[in-house]
Amino acid sequence: MPLGSNASEGGLFLVTSRINHSCRHNSQNTWNANLNQITIHAFEDIEEGEEITISYVDGSKNYADRQRILNNSFGFTCACSLCSLPTTEREASDRRLDEITRLDDSIGDGISIVRAPLECLQNAHGLLLLLEDEGTTDARVPRLYYDAFQIAIANGDQARAKVLAERARDARAILEGEDSPETIRLQGFARAPAEHTLFGTSIKWKQAVNKIPQSMNDEEFENWLWRRTR
């Protein structure tokens, strides 16, 4: 297994390598460089006798792409709960996954987060809603919140950035543990969002860190966070 998501090196892990794949996995495998270990964290309840699973592929791939990658790289056809959905439901899932990929790519454009930050932030919110509709609770969630954090902090909005960094940290801690290097890094941004290198790129949304609203209900707060008018 690779020693990190973009690592050029891998290792043989006699227990972890025996964990099977599911496109709707219930656990996350992560290389923890601080511990020099690979870790497995469950991110949802697992019943006694239920199999622990991880994903061997990018979860945003549609059915055809997942099957092709799994066949070519691992030599099996996946029959997990997602791949075994009735055709109509699977096609609906594929449409969501394709839109998730499109939005994810658009948010990752470093130029747009300054030129069109509102559009990027609202795309991030749309991506979050699609992930919820798809029942996704894996690493795509903290990554989404971190992308939204970068949009806010690049435009000088420390208040929104703090909330988004806290959400990214909380989601990452579930997936990787409190001792994960990424969880620790996000904790630093949650504590002091202005320490991010993008801070000051623009002052279009300039707002102090202490301007987080305190008297809104949940719906009002979400509208504020994502800069939605209603």
Buried (B, 14 or more C-beta within 10 A) or exposed (E): BEBBEEEEEEEEBEEBEEBEBBBBBBBBBBBBEEEEEBBBBBBEEEEEEEEEBBBBBEBBBBBEBBBEBBEEEEEEEBEBEBBEBEEEEBEBBBEBBBBBBBBBEBBEEEEBBBEBBBBBBBBBBBBBEBBEEBEBBBBBBBBBBBBBBBBBBBBBBBBBBBBBBBBBBBBBBBBBBEEBBBBBBBBEBBEEBBEBEBBEBBEEBEBEBEEBEEEEEEEEBEBBBBBEEE
